[in-house]
Amino acid sequence: MKRIKLTLTSNLEVEFADRDLALKKVEEWAERGMARVEVVFGPEGCGKTAWLRQSAVLLRELGFHVIYVDPLNRYFEAYTDVKEVARRLADAAAETLGIAEVKLASLVIDLANELIKKKRKKVAVLADDVFQAIGLGEAAKYVKALLGIIEYPPASYERVIAVVATSEGVTMREIGRHRWADLTPMWNMPRDGFKQLYDQIPGDKPSFEEVWRATGGNPKLLGELYEARWDVESVVERLVEKKELAPSFTARWRGWLEKAVEDPDALWSPDAPRELIDELVAKNLIAYFLSRRDPRLWAGEPPPERDSELGIGRRVAWQTPLHREAVRRALEEA
């Protein structure tokens, strides 16, 4: 399979690295088909977009007609001989900001049905962070509409693949209330795969161990550290601002946050405040209710059972060590 090139930073392009287990999962879906939509969720910047784009190429090589959309970036790929698909996606992407995102997200459903009508027997829809584009309140409806392609197609087909990737942990509860999707977690890159990515970074850089301990294998944060000339302090400060870790937040939850910084599983305690957990999930700071570390339950390699250095507990984990450090910093400065 051809490995695609990806933009890690504004001036650095890298080759897709690792994710062999996650790509194997795509091959399994392609072989057996789907009864429900796959919603893959995981930490911000863990590599879901890279995996989806590489999966589009893989599915094309497996004989699928593939539509991939990334509405927030007004980006799409269409691997099909039906030229109208690419034209309509291009027209949607060219719309004004705020309209293009919604049109791209919704258009893939119509186009997938159109491909089936035109007797394309293998169709794949890959949607990246569409929930942010359409609004989190519409997430469940969107998944149901994708399921309609599988359950109520306009013509017979051989295989339909429908995958949505998201970092929005708050949507999982609503989607999980219905039987429209299988929720599959993805984690940051495993150590060996992350080393492949690290080795592609040019110039002087900290040791791999330092970068691993800071990012926990998160590709986006690797890129941010590179752009910041490896200044961890500035990246942490930006996280504090981005996540709005204001004194009012840290003062209210100081006791629990101090416990969670030392051990994220403190938030698994029966008396841990649900309001705080929900806020940490909404801010994309933690992953809550981690699945068993059975690779069959994950899109790719699962995180370790526990790793105090990386801030990973059995049931709760900080999305990366830098996210934990941002909370620690906010506590110190409050």
PERAUR-V455629 format. One record per residue. N is the residue number from 1. RES is the residue in three letters. PHI is phi in whole degrees, 0 to 359 (none if undefined). OMEGA is omega in degrees with one decimal (NA if undefined). Layout:
N	RES	PHI	OMEGA
N	RES	PHI	OMEGA
//
This chain:
1	MET	none	178.5
2	LYS	291	177.6
3	ARG	274	-176.6
4	ILE	280	173.3
5	LYS	262	-177.2
6	LEU	228	177.0
7	THR	273	177.8
8	LEU	275	174.6
9	THR	222	-177.6
10	SER	299	-177.7
11	ASN	231	-178.7
12	LEU	220	177.4
13	GLU	250	-179.3
14	VAL	231	176.1
15	GLU	270	177.6
16	PHE	308	-175.0
17	ALA	237	170.1
18	ASP	60	-176.6
19	ARG	60	-178.2
20	ASP	298	-179.9
21	LEU	294	179.1
22	ALA	293	176.9
23	LEU	290	175.4
24	LYS	297	177.1
25	LYS	298	178.1
26	VAL	297	177.7
27	GLU	299	178.1
28	GLU	295	177.5
29	TRP	298	-179.2
30	ALA	295	-177.2
31	GLU	284	-174.1
32	ARG	257	-175.5
33	GLY	80	-176.7
34	MET	228	172.1
35	ALA	263	179.6
36	ARG	221	176.8
37	VAL	287	174.3
38	GLU	262	174.4
39	VAL	253	-177.6
40	VAL	259	-176.3
41	PHE	230	-179.7
42	GLY	181	-177.3
43	PRO	305	173.2
44	GLU	304	174.2
45	GLY	75	-177.6
46	CYS	282	177.5
47	GLY	114	-179.4
48	LYS	297	-180.0
49	THR	297	178.7
50	ALA	301	-179.6
51	TRP	296	179.5
52	LEU	297	-178.9
53	ARG	293	175.8
54	GLN	291	178.2
55	SER	295	177.7
56	ALA	299	178.3
57	VAL	294	179.0
58	LEU	300	-178.5
59	LEU	294	175.2
60	ARG	300	179.8
61	GLU	293	177.9
62	LEU	271	173.9
63	GLY	92	179.7
64	PHE	270	166.1
65	HIS	270	-167.1
66	VAL	242	170.8
67	ILE	240	176.0
68	TYR	240	176.6
69	VAL	229	172.9
70	ASP	234	-170.7
71	PRO	301	-176.2
72	LEU	298	177.8
73	ASN	260	-178.2
74	ARG	49	-176.3
75	TYR	237	177.2
76	PHE	209	170.3
77	GLU	222	179.2
78	ALA	229	177.7
79	TYR	255	-178.2
80	THR	200	177.1
81	ASP	272	177.2
82	VAL	272	-171.2
83	LYS	296	-179.1
84	GLU	300	-178.1
85	VAL	299	-179.5
86	ALA	296	-179.1
87	ARG	296	-178.0
88	ARG	292	176.0
89	LEU	294	178.5
90	ALA	296	178.0
91	ASP	298	179.7
92	ALA	294	-178.8
93	ALA	295	-178.4
94	ALA	276	178.8
95	GLU	294	-179.3
96	THR	292	179.6
97	LEU	303	-179.2
98	GLY	100	177.1
99	ILE	260	-178.0
100	ALA	302	-176.1
101	GLU	299	-179.1
102	VAL	292	-178.7
103	LYS	295	179.1
104	LEU	298	-178.1
105	ALA	298	-176.3
106	SER	280	-175.1
107	LEU	295	-176.3
108	VAL	298	179.0
109	ILE	292	178.0
110	ASP	298	-176.7
111	LEU	290	176.7
112	ALA	297	177.1
113	ASN	297	179.1
114	GLU	295	177.9
115	LEU	298	178.7
116	ILE	294	176.8
117	LYS	301	-178.8
118	LYS	275	172.6
119	LYS	69	171.4
120	ARG	279	-167.7
121	LYS	279	179.2
122	LYS	237	-176.0
123	VAL	231	177.6
124	ALA	232	175.1
125	VAL	241	179.0
126	LEU	239	-174.7
127	ALA	242	-172.4
128	ASP	251	177.3
129	ASP	53	-179.3
130	VAL	289	-175.9
131	PHE	296	176.2
132	GLN	293	-177.9
133	ALA	287	-175.1
134	ILE	266	-176.1
135	GLY	102	-174.6
136	LEU	298	179.8
137	GLY	292	-179.3
138	GLU	262	-173.1
139	ALA	300	-177.4
140	ALA	296	178.8
141	LYS	296	-179.5
142	TYR	295	179.0
143	VAL	296	178.2
144	LYS	297	178.4
145	ALA	295	175.7
146	LEU	296	178.4
147	LEU	299	178.6
148	GLY	300	176.8
149	ILE	297	-177.9
150	ILE	284	-172.0
151	GLU	271	-175.8
152	TYR	230	-178.3
153	PRO	289	179.1
154	PRO	285	177.9
155	ALA	201	-179.6
156	SER	289	178.5
157	TYR	214	178.4
158	GLU	264	179.6
159	ARG	215	169.7
160	VAL	230	177.0
161	ILE	247	177.4
162	ALA	227	-176.8
163	VAL	232	174.3
164	VAL	240	176.9
165	ALA	248	-178.1
166	THR	209	171.8
167	SER	257	-173.1
168	GLU	276	-178.5
169	GLY	298	-177.1
170	VAL	292	-179.7
171	THR	280	-173.6
172	MET	297	-177.6
173	ARG	296	-179.2
174	GLU	293	179.6
175	ILE	295	-178.6
176	GLY	294	178.5
177	ARG	291	-176.9
178	HIS	251	179.7
179	ARG	255	-175.1
180	TRP	266	-172.8
181	ALA	214	166.6
182	ASP	262	-179.7
183	LEU	266	-175.3
184	THR	236	-178.9
185	PRO	280	171.2
186	MET	232	179.7
187	TRP	244	175.0
188	ASN	301	-175.0
189	MET	295	173.9
190	PRO	291	-171.7
191	ARG	306	-177.1
192	ASP	295	178.6
193	GLY	294	178.6
194	PHE	295	177.5
195	LYS	297	177.2
196	GLN	299	179.2
197	LEU	287	178.5
198	TYR	304	-177.8
199	ASP	295	179.4
200	GLN	274	179.7
201	ILE	281	-176.5
202	PRO	279	171.5
203	GLY	78	177.1
204	ASP	292	-178.9
205	LYS	203	176.6
206	PRO	297	178.6
207	SER	297	178.8
208	PHE	302	-179.0
209	GLU	301	179.5
210	GLU	297	-178.1
211	VAL	292	178.2
212	TRP	298	-178.0
213	ARG	292	179.3
214	ALA	279	-171.7
215	THR	262	-175.8
216	GLY	65	178.9
217	GLY	92	-178.4
218	ASN	272	-176.1
219	PRO	298	-178.5
220	LYS	297	179.9
221	LEU	290	172.6
222	LEU	300	177.9
223	GLY	296	179.8
224	GLU	294	177.2
225	LEU	296	178.6
226	TYR	298	179.6
227	GLU	294	179.2
228	ALA	273	-178.5
229	ARG	56	174.4
230	TRP	67	177.6
231	ASP	273	-177.2
232	VAL	300	-176.9
233	GLU	302	-178.0
234	SER	290	178.1
235	VAL	293	177.3
236	VAL	298	-179.2
237	GLU	298	177.7
238	ARG	295	177.2
239	LEU	294	177.8
240	VAL	302	-180.0
241	GLU	289	-177.6
242	LYS	298	-177.8
243	LYS	274	177.4
244	GLU	54	178.9
245	LEU	273	-175.6
246	ALA	283	178.5
247	PRO	304	179.5
248	SER	297	178.8
249	PHE	288	-177.3
250	THR	292	179.3
251	ALA	294	-177.8
252	ARG	293	-172.2
253	TRP	244	-172.0
254	ARG	309	-176.4
255	GLY	303	-178.6
256	TRP	289	179.3
257	LEU	295	178.3
258	GLU	297	176.2
259	LYS	295	-175.9
260	ALA	291	176.8
261	VAL	297	178.5
262	GLU	280	-178.8
263	ASP	206	-176.8
264	PRO	300	178.8
265	ASP	292	172.6
266	ALA	302	179.8
267	LEU	283	175.7
268	TRP	274	179.6
269	SER	300	179.8
270	PRO	302	-178.8
271	ASP	262	175.3
272	ALA	295	-175.7
273	PRO	292	-178.0
274	ARG	296	179.9
275	GLU	299	178.0
276	LEU	294	179.3
277	ILE	302	-179.2
278	ASP	298	-179.0
279	GLU	290	178.1
280	LEU	294	176.8
281	VAL	292	-179.0
282	ALA	296	178.2
283	LYS	278	-177.6
284	ASN	55	176.0
285	LEU	258	-179.1
286	ILE	232	166.2
287	ALA	251	-174.4
288	TYR	245	-179.9
289	PHE	64	178.7
290	LEU	299	178.8
291	SER	288	171.9
292	ARG	304	-174.2
293	ARG	277	174.7
294	ASP	273	-177.3
295	PRO	306	179.3
296	ARG	293	-178.1
297	LEU	267	-173.9
298	TRP	240	169.7
299	ALA	270	-175.5
300	GLY	105	-176.3
301	GLU	288	179.3
302	PRO	286	175.8
303	PRO	290	176.2
304	PRO	296	179.0
305	GLU	301	174.4
306	ARG	210	173.0
307	ASP	204	-175.5
308	SER	295	-179.5
309	GLU	294	-179.1
310	LEU	267	179.8
311	GLY	77	-178.9
312	ILE	248	174.3
313	GLY	255	-179.3
314	ARG	287	-176.4
315	ARG	243	-178.6
316	VAL	226	178.4
317	ALA	214	166.4
318	TRP	290	-176.7
319	GLN	301	171.6
320	THR	209	174.0
321	PRO	302	179.3
322	LEU	292	174.8
323	HIS	295	176.3
324	ARG	297	-178.7
325	GLU	294	178.0
326	ALA	296	177.6
327	VAL	293	177.5
328	ARG	301	-179.5
329	ARG	297	180.0
330	ALA	297	178.1
331	LEU	295	-178.7
332	GLU	293	-173.8
333	GLU	268	-177.7
334	ALA	289	NA
//
